[in-house]
Amino acid sequence: MNLIKDTESAMKVRAMKELNEMLSSNSDRACYGPKAVDVAHELMAIETLLITDDLFRSGDAVLRQKYIGLVDSVKKSEGKVLVFSSTHISGEKLAQLTGIAAILRFPLPDIEEMEL
């Protein structure tokens, strides 16, 4: 079990590293924040969804249902979902980026300015 946990933890650390690299060098292939992730989701652009457990298990029932639906939808579209523990360093770093981010399948220039 510890080996599995270590592997999952390493995968999350790699995903955060990839997200940060994308944001700095190829920002059209990554996004963060609820609005940008919603836009990317509507365009079926999410390859990997990164979300903190605080959002995924929110005490606000409406918010929790929104994120559960998002996770299910990303999985159905063959995307990868990584739920980060808010007590782990990678989860803390993700929380600093609003708690939700995505690595995209294809570039979406100016995603923050897009409206659906």
HELIX and SHEET records of a PDB file:
HELIX    1   1 ASN A    2  SER A   25  1                                  24    
HELIX    2   2 SER A   27  ARG A   29  5                                   3    
HELIX    3   3 PRO A   34  GLU A   42  1                                   9    
HELIX    4   4 ASP A   53  PHE A   56  1                                   4    
HELIX    5   5 ALA A   61  LYS A   76  1                                  16    
HELIX    6   6 ILE A   89  GLN A   96  1                                   8    
HELIX    7   7 ILE A  111  GLU A  113  5                                   3    
SHEET    1   A 4 ALA A  30  TYR A  32  0                                        
SHEET    2   A 4 ILE A 100  LEU A 104 -1                                        
SHEET    3   A 4 ILE A  46  THR A  52 -1                                        
SHEET    4   A 4 LYS A  80  PHE A  84  1                                        
END                                                                             
